[in-house]
Amino acid sequence: MNASLTIQPARRISTRQALRAAPPRPVYQAPDRARRQRAARRRHRVAVAALLALLAFFGGLRDAAGLFAPSAAGGPEKSPVLEVPALSQTDWPTGCESVSAVMALNWAGADLTVEDFVYGFLPMDELWMDAAGQLCGPSPADTFIGDPAGRGYGCFAPVLARAMSRAAPAGYRALDLTGSPLSELACAYLRHNIPVVIWATMEMRPVEAGTQWLLPGGEVFTWPSGEHCLLLVGETAEGYLLNDPRAGETVCYDKELVRRRYESLGSQAVALVPVR
């Protein structure tokens, strides 16, 4: 990590080398965040309506109109704690997204390992230096940057949603729920026994500006250092329960803290839902 980087013009370099570079580090901001959140809220409403209809169709609800109904005690119905076995990313140093995805896929009945998912469904690419010495590469919204088994950065919700849909067992597909409030995810999905992959940070520490590179369209992208994926499996009165790939077990974090870290990563989330 501390060794000097030798730049070879117009030659691809590995992500291991790219991680050694130290360009200027502005704070990460999701582009067009307000527009994306408005669109995501529309997608979320459509997704909830579709989920409601499917659950009603399969007999999962006694009253389809009661998705957000208060409990008999007058407050919101408590979300269950889902029994989803936690997996560790010990063998996948930068593979938190893949490990979280596989936990959700295994919950849905898919018989596959993290290795199956990474090398069978996840698109991957590297960063490189151009002839002018500019670090270049694709967007993490289009592909995984690096290799989950070694040095790398990660990927964002669109990439994981597409890969999860391809890997999903019959009767399921992945929904990109980016922009959905965390409290609504718990209400709409956990209450119907559906875990949700979310983006936050390692140990819920503040996100920091990381490596920069030039995207194909000319925009300079800044990686959100500390980015981390977890699987939301339950909640308590004060905290969210998450299967954390770094810990290899279910951990509980303060709700407000998780909300802030989730929003700092652009409120990204993916869930597997049943389809006809």
KASUL-V348753 format. One record per residue. OMEGA is omega as a letter, one per 30 degrees, with the letter a starting at -180 (NA if undefined). Layout:
<<OMEGA> <OMEGA>>
This chain:
<<a> <l> <a> <a> <l> <a> <l> <a> <l> <a> <l> <l> <a> <l> <l> <l> <a> <a> <l> <a> <a> <l> <l> <a> <l> <a> <a> <l> <l> <a> <l> <a> <a> <l> <a> <a> <l> <l> <a> <l> <l> <l> <a> <l> <l> <a> <l> <l> <l> <l> <l> <a> <a> <l> <l> <a> <a> <l> <a> <a> <l> <a> <a> <a> <a> <a> <a> <a> <l> <l> <l> <a> <l> <l> <l> <l> <a> <l> <l> <l> <a> <l> <l> <a> <l> <l> <l> <l> <a> <a> <a> <a> <l> <a> <a> <l> <a> <l> <l> <l> <a> <l> <l> <l> <l> <l> <a> <l> <l> <l> <l> <l> <l> <l> <l> <a> <a> <a> <l> <a> <a> <l> <a> <l> <a> <l> <l> <l> <l> <a> <a> <a> <l> <l> <a> <l> <l> <l> <l> <l> <a> <a> <l> <l> <a> <a> <a> <a> <a> <a> <l> <l> <a> <l> <a> <a> <a> <l> <a> <l> <l> <a> <l> <l> <l> <a> <a> <l> <l> <l> <l> <l> <a> <l> <l> <a> <a> <a> <a> <l> <a> <a> <l> <l> <l> <a> <a> <a> <l> <a> <l> <l> <l> <l> <a> <l> <l> <l> <l> <l> <l> <a> <l> <l> <l> <l> <l> <l> <a> <a> <l> <l> <a> <l> <a> <a> <l> <l> <l> <a> <l> <a> <l> <a> <a> <l> <a> <l> <l> <l> <l> <a> <l> <l> <l> <l> <a> <a> <l> <l> <a> <l> <a> <a> <l> <a> <a> <a> <l> <l> <l> <l> <l> <a> <a> <l> <l> <l> <a> <a> <l> <l> <l> <l> <l> <l> <a> <a> <l> <l> <l> <a> <l> <l> <l> <NA>>
